Each structure stands twice: as C-alpha cells, then as structure tokens.
C-alpha cells in the first residue's frame, strides 16, 4: 500500500513554495525534500505549502515574482 502526498502538484518538475520558517517564496525542483535557500530550513515536501507548480521552466521566475509580491502585500 502506497501513501500519496496530499498535493498532487508535488509531481510537477518545478514548484513555487513558501518556507514555513522565514516566509521566503522560492522555486524548487525536488519531490522528496525541501531546503530553504535563505535560512537553511529542511523538511519533507509533503509538509511544505505549494503555491504553484509547472513543467515549463520559463514560467517559474514569473510565478516566483507574482507570489513574492502577494506575500509582501503589494
């Protein structure tokens, strides 16, 4: 019996996530573990909030900018 992650977007190649410790929005490509580039926080991807996911790399910077601006309230 396999246990699937809560969010099926975890299987997309690129994911835009928010770090639960420092709140920074960033893009990751991992499906198993998350490590924040800013504060070094580590956790399993199943426990990280995924804001967006895509298989197209050219969309990633645009998505990170969009969600960063929303997080700052701009």
Backbone atoms as SQL, in Angstrom:
CREATE TABLE atoms (id INTEGER PRIMARY KEY, chain TEXT, resi INTEGER, resn TEXT, atom TEXT, x REAL, y REAL, z REAL);
INSERT INTO atoms VALUES
  (1, 'A', 1, 'UNK', 'N', 0.840, -1.180, 0.000),
  (2, 'A', 1, 'UNK', 'CA', 0.000, 0.000, 0.000),
  (3, 'A', 1, 'UNK', 'C', 0.884, 1.242, 0.000),
  (4, 'A', 2, 'UNK', 'N', 0.677, 2.125, -0.966),
  (5, 'A', 2, 'UNK', 'CA', 1.465, 3.349, -1.028),
  (6, 'A', 2, 'UNK', 'C', 0.622, 4.527, -0.556),
  (7, 'A', 3, 'UNK', 'N', 1.261, 5.439, 0.082),
  (8, 'A', 3, 'UNK', 'CA', 0.589, 6.636, 0.579),
  (9, 'A', 3, 'UNK', 'C', 0.958, 7.791, -0.346),
  (10, 'A', 4, 'UNK', 'N', -0.032, 8.380, -0.985),
  (11, 'A', 4, 'UNK', 'CA', 0.222, 9.503, -1.882),
  (12, 'A', 4, 'UNK', 'C', 0.277, 10.798, -1.096),
  (13, 'A', 5, 'UNK', 'N', 1.116, 11.739, -1.518),
  (14, 'A', 5, 'UNK', 'CA', 1.135, 13.047, -0.858),
  (15, 'A', 5, 'UNK', 'C', -0.220, 13.744, -0.984),
  (16, 'A', 6, 'UNK', 'N', -0.467, 14.654, -0.112),
  (17, 'A', 6, 'UNK', 'CA', -1.739, 15.374, -0.103),
  (18, 'A', 6, 'UNK', 'C', -1.934, 16.171, -1.389),
  (19, 'A', 7, 'UNK', 'N', -0.878, 16.812, -1.863),
  (20, 'A', 7, 'UNK', 'CA', -0.969, 17.696, -3.020),
  (21, 'A', 7, 'UNK', 'C', -0.371, 17.028, -4.260),
  (22, 'A', 8, 'UNK', 'N', -1.163, 16.725, -5.286),
  (23, 'A', 8, 'UNK', 'CA', -0.627, 16.057, -6.479),
  (24, 'A', 8, 'UNK', 'C', 0.327, 16.929, -7.289),
  (25, 'A', 9, 'UNK', 'N', 0.345, 18.248, -7.042),
  (26, 'A', 9, 'UNK', 'CA', 1.271, 19.134, -7.758),
  (27, 'A', 9, 'UNK', 'C', 2.720, 18.848, -7.421),
  (28, 'A', 10, 'UNK', 'N', 2.958, 18.045, -6.395),
  (29, 'A', 10, 'UNK', 'CA', 4.318, 17.721, -5.984),
  (30, 'A', 10, 'UNK', 'C', 5.076, 16.998, -7.096),
  (31, 'A', 11, 'UNK', 'N', 4.356, 16.389, -8.035),
  (32, 'A', 11, 'UNK', 'CA', 4.989, 15.639, -9.112),
  (33, 'A', 11, 'UNK', 'C', 5.353, 16.490, -10.323),
  (34, 'A', 12, 'UNK', 'N', 4.983, 17.749, -10.323),
  (35, 'A', 12, 'UNK', 'CA', 5.404, 18.649, -11.398),
  (36, 'A', 12, 'UNK', 'C', 6.904, 18.903, -11.267),
  (37, 'A', 13, 'UNK', 'N', 7.546, 19.297, -12.355),
  (38, 'A', 13, 'UNK', 'CA', 9.008, 19.465, -12.333),
  (39, 'A', 13, 'UNK', 'C', 9.435, 20.642, -11.457),
  (40, 'A', 14, 'UNK', 'N', 8.746, 21.773, -11.563),
  (41, 'A', 14, 'UNK', 'CA', 9.098, 22.956, -10.780),
  (42, 'A', 14, 'UNK', 'C', 7.930, 23.320, -9.876),
  (43, 'A', 15, 'UNK', 'N', 8.252, 23.668, -8.634),
  (44, 'A', 15, 'UNK', 'CA', 7.232, 24.064, -7.681),
  (45, 'A', 15, 'UNK', 'C', 7.622, 25.399, -7.052),
  (46, 'A', 16, 'UNK', 'N', 6.655, 26.277, -6.887),
  (47, 'A', 16, 'UNK', 'CA', 6.860, 27.542, -6.177),
  (48, 'A', 16, 'UNK', 'C', 6.303, 27.321, -4.784),
  (49, 'A', 17, 'UNK', 'N', 7.182, 27.463, -3.780),
  (50, 'A', 17, 'UNK', 'CA', 6.802, 27.159, -2.402),
  (51, 'A', 17, 'UNK', 'C', 7.163, 28.330, -1.493),
  (52, 'A', 18, 'UNK', 'N', 6.590, 28.296, -0.294),
  (53, 'A', 18, 'UNK', 'CA', 6.922, 29.292, 0.718),
  (54, 'A', 18, 'UNK', 'C', 7.553, 28.560, 1.902),
  (55, 'A', 19, 'UNK', 'N', 8.665, 29.088, 2.401),
  (56, 'A', 19, 'UNK', 'CA', 9.354, 28.481, 3.538),
  (57, 'A', 19, 'UNK', 'C', 8.540, 28.720, 4.804),
  (58, 'A', 20, 'UNK', 'N', 8.255, 27.667, 5.572),
  (59, 'A', 20, 'UNK', 'CA', 7.475, 27.859, 6.798),
  (60, 'A', 20, 'UNK', 'C', 8.230, 28.610, 7.892),
  (61, 'A', 21, 'UNK', 'N', 9.548, 28.646, 7.838),
  (62, 'A', 21, 'UNK', 'CA', 10.320, 29.323, 8.880),
  (63, 'A', 21, 'UNK', 'C', 10.502, 30.810, 8.571),
  (64, 'A', 22, 'UNK', 'N', 11.031, 31.134, 7.376),
  (65, 'A', 22, 'UNK', 'CA', 11.347, 32.541, 7.088),
  (66, 'A', 22, 'UNK', 'C', 10.324, 33.222, 6.182),
  (67, 'A', 23, 'UNK', 'N', 9.449, 32.458, 5.535),
  (68, 'A', 23, 'UNK', 'CA', 8.399, 33.042, 4.712),
  (69, 'A', 23, 'UNK', 'C', 8.827, 33.436, 3.315),
  (70, 'A', 24, 'UNK', 'N', 10.029, 33.098, 2.888),
  (71, 'A', 24, 'UNK', 'CA', 10.501, 33.443, 1.553),
  (72, 'A', 24, 'UNK', 'C', 9.856, 32.545, 0.501),
  (73, 'A', 25, 'UNK', 'N', 9.474, 33.145, -0.612),
  (74, 'A', 25, 'UNK', 'CA', 8.914, 32.405, -1.738),
  (75, 'A', 25, 'UNK', 'C', 10.066, 32.030, -2.651),
  (76, 'A', 26, 'UNK', 'N', 10.116, 30.765, -3.076),
  (77, 'A', 26, 'UNK', 'CA', 11.209, 30.301, -3.922),
  (78, 'A', 26, 'UNK', 'C', 10.760, 29.129, -4.773),
  (79, 'A', 27, 'UNK', 'N', 11.530, 28.815, -5.808),
  (80, 'A', 27, 'UNK', 'CA', 11.241, 27.694, -6.693),
  (81, 'A', 27, 'UNK', 'C', 12.142, 26.522, -6.332),
  (82, 'A', 28, 'UNK', 'N', 11.575, 25.331, -6.367),
  (83, 'A', 28, 'UNK', 'CA', 12.338, 24.107, -6.105),
  (84, 'A', 28, 'UNK', 'C', 11.965, 23.070, -7.154),
  (85, 'A', 29, 'UNK', 'N', 12.858, 22.110, -7.351),
  (86, 'A', 29, 'UNK', 'CA', 12.568, 21.039, -8.304),
  (87, 'A', 29, 'UNK', 'C', 12.544, 19.672, -7.630),
  (88, 'A', 30, 'UNK', 'N', 12.768, 19.625, -6.352),
  (89, 'A', 30, 'UNK', 'CA', 12.791, 18.364, -5.618),
  (90, 'A', 30, 'UNK', 'C', 11.372, 17.840, -5.378),
  (91, 'A', 31, 'UNK', 'N', 11.245, 16.518, -5.300),
  (92, 'A', 31, 'UNK', 'CA', 9.941, 15.934, -4.973),
  (93, 'A', 31, 'UNK', 'C', 9.939, 15.309, -3.588),
  (94, 'A', 32, 'UNK', 'N', 11.102, 15.152, -2.966),
  (95, 'A', 32, 'UNK', 'CA', 11.177, 14.483, -1.662),
  (96, 'A', 32, 'UNK', 'C', 11.488, 15.415, -0.501),
  (97, 'A', 33, 'UNK', 'N', 12.534, 16.227, -0.643),
  (98, 'A', 33, 'UNK', 'CA', 12.929, 17.098, 0.468),
  (99, 'A', 33, 'UNK', 'C', 13.000, 18.550, 0.026),
  (100, 'A', 34, 'UNK', 'N', 12.811, 19.420, 0.990),
  (101, 'A', 34, 'UNK', 'CA', 12.880, 20.862, 0.763),
  (102, 'A', 34, 'UNK', 'C', 13.991, 21.426, 1.635),
  (103, 'A', 35, 'UNK', 'N', 14.816, 22.298, 1.055),
  (104, 'A', 35, 'UNK', 'CA', 15.803, 23.035, 1.824),
  (105, 'A', 35, 'UNK', 'C', 15.728, 24.487, 1.392),
  (106, 'A', 36, 'UNK', 'N', 15.456, 25.367, 2.341),
  (107, 'A', 36, 'UNK', 'CA', 15.328, 26.794, 2.063),
  (108, 'A', 36, 'UNK', 'C', 16.685, 27.369, 1.691),
  (109, 'A', 37, 'UNK', 'N', 16.719, 28.141, 0.634),
  (110, 'A', 37, 'UNK', 'CA', 17.963, 28.774, 0.192),
  (111, 'A', 37, 'UNK', 'C', 18.355, 29.954, 1.073),
  (112, 'A', 38, 'UNK', 'N', 17.426, 30.459, 1.850),
  (113, 'A', 38, 'UNK', 'CA', 17.678, 31.646, 2.659),
  (114, 'A', 38, 'UNK', 'C', 18.032, 31.318, 4.102),
  (115, 'A', 39, 'UNK', 'N', 17.276, 30.418, 4.737),
  (116, 'A', 39, 'UNK', 'CA', 17.516, 30.148, 6.160),
  (117, 'A', 39, 'UNK', 'C', 18.032, 28.733, 6.428),
  (118, 'A', 40, 'UNK', 'N', 18.035, 27.851, 5.412),
  (119, 'A', 40, 'UNK', 'CA', 18.550, 26.504, 5.589),
  (120, 'A', 40, 'UNK', 'C', 17.571, 25.500, 6.166),
  (121, 'A', 41, 'UNK', 'N', 16.331, 25.893, 6.375),
  (122, 'A', 41, 'UNK', 'CA', 15.308, 25.002, 6.930),
  (123, 'A', 41, 'UNK', 'C', 15.126, 23.788, 6.025),
  (124, 'A', 42, 'UNK', 'N', 15.010, 22.597, 6.622),
  (125, 'A', 42, 'UNK', 'CA', 14.799, 21.360, 5.871),
  (126, 'A', 42, 'UNK', 'C', 13.550, 20.647, 6.362),
  (127, 'A', 43, 'UNK', 'N', 12.819, 20.054, 5.412),
  (128, 'A', 43, 'UNK', 'CA', 11.632, 19.279, 5.748),
  (129, 'A', 43, 'UNK', 'C', 11.239, 18.443, 4.537),
  (130, 'A', 44, 'UNK', 'N', 10.267, 17.551, 4.731),
  (131, 'A', 44, 'UNK', 'CA', 9.750, 16.759, 3.616),
  (132, 'A', 44, 'UNK', 'C', 8.822, 17.633, 2.776),
  (133, 'A', 45, 'UNK', 'N', 8.804, 17.401, 1.473),
  (134, 'A', 45, 'UNK', 'CA', 7.976, 18.202, 0.572),
  (135, 'A', 45, 'UNK', 'C', 6.489, 18.059, 0.871),
  (136, 'A', 46, 'UNK', 'N', 6.077, 16.937, 1.452),
  (137, 'A', 46, 'UNK', 'CA', 4.663, 16.757, 1.758),
  (138, 'A', 46, 'UNK', 'C', 4.160, 17.779, 2.778),
  (139, 'A', 47, 'UNK', 'N', 5.074, 18.339, 3.556),
  (140, 'A', 47, 'UNK', 'CA', 4.689, 19.270, 4.623),
  (141, 'A', 47, 'UNK', 'C', 4.859, 20.726, 4.229),
  (142, 'A', 48, 'UNK', 'N', 5.334, 20.989, 3.018),
  (143, 'A', 48, 'UNK', 'CA', 5.594, 22.352, 2.552),
  (144, 'A', 48, 'UNK', 'C', 4.404, 22.834, 1.717),
  (145, 'A', 49, 'UNK', 'N', 4.037, 24.104, 1.892),
  (146, 'A', 49, 'UNK', 'CA', 2.922, 24.677, 1.149),
  (147, 'A', 49, 'UNK', 'C', 3.356, 24.995, -0.283),
  (148, 'A', 50, 'UNK', 'N', 2.709, 24.351, -1.253),
  (149, 'A', 50, 'UNK', 'CA', 2.999, 24.583, -2.665),
  (150, 'A', 50, 'UNK', 'C', 2.023, 25.630, -3.182),
  (151, 'A', 51, 'UNK', 'N', 2.564, 26.751, -3.677),
  (152, 'A', 51, 'UNK', 'CA', 1.728, 27.825, -4.193),
  (153, 'A', 51, 'UNK', 'C', 1.355, 27.595, -5.647),
  (154, 'A', 52, 'UNK', 'N', 2.311, 27.081, -6.436),
  (155, 'A', 52, 'UNK', 'CA', 2.086, 26.819, -7.856),
  (156, 'A', 52, 'UNK', 'C', 3.057, 25.746, -8.312),
  (157, 'A', 53, 'UNK', 'N', 2.711, 25.082, -9.415),
  (158, 'A', 53, 'UNK', 'CA', 3.579, 24.047, -9.968),
  (159, 'A', 53, 'UNK', 'C', 3.439, 24.043, -11.481),
  (160, 'A', 54, 'UNK', 'N', 4.554, 23.805, -12.176),
  (161, 'A', 54, 'UNK', 'CA', 4.549, 23.787, -13.630),
  (162, 'A', 54, 'UNK', 'C', 5.661, 22.879, -14.136),
  (163, 'A', 55, 'UNK', 'N', 5.533, 22.465, -15.372),
  (164, 'A', 55, 'UNK', 'CA', 6.590, 21.707, -16.030),
  (165, 'A', 55, 'UNK', 'C', 7.405, 22.600, -16.960),
  (166, 'A', 56, 'UNK', 'N', 6.980, 23.844, -17.136),
  (167, 'A', 56, 'UNK', 'CA', 7.656, 24.776, -18.035),
  (168, 'A', 56, 'UNK', 'C', 8.567, 25.708, -17.241),
  (169, 'A', 57, 'UNK', 'N', 9.866, 25.585, -17.461),
  (170, 'A', 57, 'UNK', 'CA', 10.847, 26.367, -16.720),
  (171, 'A', 57, 'UNK', 'C', 10.769, 27.863, -16.959),
  (172, 'A', 58, 'UNK', 'N', 10.314, 28.282, -18.122),
  (173, 'A', 58, 'UNK', 'CA', 10.266, 29.711, -18.426),
  (174, 'A', 58, 'UNK', 'C', 9.210, 30.443, -17.615),
  (175, 'A', 59, 'UNK', 'N', 8.244, 29.730, -17.070),
  (176, 'A', 59, 'UNK', 'CA', 7.194, 30.353, -16.260),
  (177, 'A', 59, 'UNK', 'C', 7.596, 30.542, -14.802),
  (178, 'A', 60, 'UNK', 'N', 8.627, 29.846, -14.365),
  (179, 'A', 60, 'UNK', 'CA', 8.993, 29.835, -12.946),
  (180, 'A', 60, 'UNK', 'C', 9.355, 31.222, -12.405),
  (181, 'A', 61, 'UNK', 'N', 10.247, 32.000, -13.047),
  (182, 'A', 61, 'UNK', 'CA', 10.567, 33.324, -12.481),
  (183, 'A', 61, 'UNK', 'C', 9.353, 34.239, -12.366),
  (184, 'A', 62, 'UNK', 'N', 8.463, 34.145, -13.337),
  (185, 'A', 62, 'UNK', 'CA', 7.247, 34.950, -13.319),
  (186, 'A', 62, 'UNK', 'C', 6.356, 34.571, -12.130),
  (187, 'A', 63, 'UNK', 'N', 6.214, 33.270, -11.871),
  (188, 'A', 63, 'UNK', 'CA', 5.405, 32.804, -10.743),
  (189, 'A', 63, 'UNK', 'C', 6.017, 33.198, -9.407),
  (190, 'A', 64, 'UNK', 'N', 7.334, 33.105, -9.288),
  (191, 'A', 64, 'UNK', 'CA', 8.002, 33.486, -8.038),
  (192, 'A', 64, 'UNK', 'C', 7.797, 34.977, -7.776),
  (193, 'A', 65, 'UNK', 'N', 7.948, 35.815, -8.805),
  (194, 'A', 65, 'UNK', 'CA', 7.723, 37.260, -8.641),
  (195, 'A', 65, 'UNK', 'C', 6.290, 37.541, -8.204),
  (196, 'A', 66, 'UNK', 'N', 5.337, 36.875, -8.857),
  (197, 'A', 66, 'UNK', 'CA', 3.916, 37.102, -8.550),
  (198, 'A', 66, 'UNK', 'C', 3.604, 36.783, -7.094),
  (199, 'A', 67, 'UNK', 'N', 4.029, 35.606, -6.631),
  (200, 'A', 67, 'UNK', 'CA', 3.710, 35.204, -5.263),
  (201, 'A', 67, 'UNK', 'C', 4.539, 35.959, -4.233),
  (202, 'A', 68, 'UNK', 'N', 5.728, 36.411, -4.598),
  (203, 'A', 68, 'UNK', 'CA', 6.531, 37.241, -3.677),
  (204, 'A', 68, 'UNK', 'C', 5.855, 38.583, -3.451),
  (205, 'A', 69, 'UNK', 'N', 5.336, 39.160, -4.527),
  (206, 'A', 69, 'UNK', 'CA', 4.635, 40.448, -4.407),
  (207, 'A', 69, 'UNK', 'C', 3.377, 40.290, -3.550),
  (208, 'A', 70, 'UNK', 'N', 2.649, 39.189, -3.725),
  (209, 'A', 70, 'UNK', 'CA', 1.447, 38.944, -2.918),
  (210, 'A', 70, 'UNK', 'C', 1.808, 38.759, -1.450),
  (211, 'A', 71, 'UNK', 'N', 2.922, 38.092, -1.179),
  (212, 'A', 71, 'UNK', 'CA', 3.339, 37.851, 0.204),
  (213, 'A', 71, 'UNK', 'C', 3.718, 39.154, 0.896),
  (214, 'A', 72, 'UNK', 'N', 4.257, 40.110, 0.131),
  (215, 'A', 72, 'UNK', 'CA', 4.640, 41.411, 0.692),
  (216, 'A', 72, 'UNK', 'C', 3.461, 42.379, 0.787),
  (217, 'A', 73, 'UNK', 'N', 2.351, 42.009, 0.155),
  (218, 'A', 73, 'UNK', 'CA', 1.164, 42.870, 0.197),
  (219, 'A', 73, 'UNK', 'C', 1.191, 43.979, -0.819),
  (220, 'A', 74, 'UNK', 'N', 1.926, 43.799, -1.907),
  (221, 'A', 74, 'UNK', 'CA', 1.982, 44.827, -2.954),
  (222, 'A', 74, 'UNK', 'C', 1.018, 44.547, -4.065);
